[in-house]
Amino acid sequence: MEKKCFISIAAFIMLSCMASSPQQSLQSRLFGTWAACGDEVAVFQIDKDSLYYIDEDPIVAISYQFAGDSMSLDYWGNTIVQHISFRKDTLVMKNKLGEVNCFVPVK
């Protein structure tokens, strides 16, 4: 009985350590290619450490930082901060001026 209890507790601790934090979950939902709502043309792509505007030539990797529910990136010397949320599979980005942009995943 004592051995089963120890194994159960050890398994619970291991699973708890492996669970992703809400921030990691939100950030991982960003990964992929995005188009403006109502449009099928891809605008940008996000991977684990960079954002790429697809229509730029040449395509340049823009590094970003993710903190809480906000993404900040340095775009040509300007720091842009976007509050990130999702409505189903739609990415909603709101800047500090209150402007909201919505994007859908490109499949």
N, C-alpha and C positions, 0 to 999 in steps of 0.2 A: 504494500500500500504506500509506504513512504517513498519507494523508488518511483512509482507511477506519479506521485505528486511532484517529485523533483523533476521528472521528465516533462510533465505538463508545464511547470513553471519555466523551465529552461526553453521550451518550445515557444511559449508566449513571449518571453523576453527577446528571443531571436527574431520572431515575426515583427515585434514592435520596432526593433532596430532597423529592419529591412523596409518598413512601410515608408512611403514617400511623404514628405511634408506637403501641406497645402500649397506652399510657394513653388515647390518642384512640380507639383501636378499642374498648376496654372501655367508655369513656364513651359512645360513640355507640351501643353496644348497649343502653344504658339508655333511649334515646329511645323514647317510645311510652306506651301506656296499659297498666296492670298490675292484675291481680286476684290475690287470695290463691289459693294452690293449692287445687284442689277447689271453687272458687267461680267463677261467671261474672260477678259484679258487680265492676265497675271500682272500684279503691280510690284510685289516684293516677295521675297523668300526669307524665312527665318530658320536658322539652325541653332545648335546649342550655345554658340557664342557670337554669332554675327547676323546682321540683316543685310540683304542685298536688294537694291532697287533694280528690277529686271530690265527696265527700259533705258538705263544708263549705259553709255558706251565709252570706255570699257566698264564692265560691271565691277564695282568696288565693294569689298567687304567692310561693313561699318560695325564695329564692335558695340555691344550694348551691355548694360548692367541691369540686373533685375533685383528689385528690393520690394518685398511685400507684394503689392498688386500694381506696382509701377515699373515701367521700363524707361531707362534713360540712355540716350545715345548721343554721341558727339558727331554732328553732321556738319562738316566743313567749318569747324570752329564754333558752332552753335550747339549748346546743350538742349536737347529736346526731351521733355519728360511726358510720358503718356500713361494715364491710368488705364489698366487693362481689366476687361471683364468679358464674359461670354453670355450670349443669349442663344441657347442651344448650341449650334455649331458656328454661329456668327461671332466674329471677333469685334469687340467694341473698344475703340481707343478714344479717350477724352483727354485733351490737353489742358494746361493750366488756365487758358482763356475760356474754357467751357465748350470748345468746339468738339463735336463728336463725329467720328468717322467709323463706318462699319465695313467689315470685310468678310468675305466667305471663302472657304477653302477651295482651291482649284484641284480637281481630281483628275 
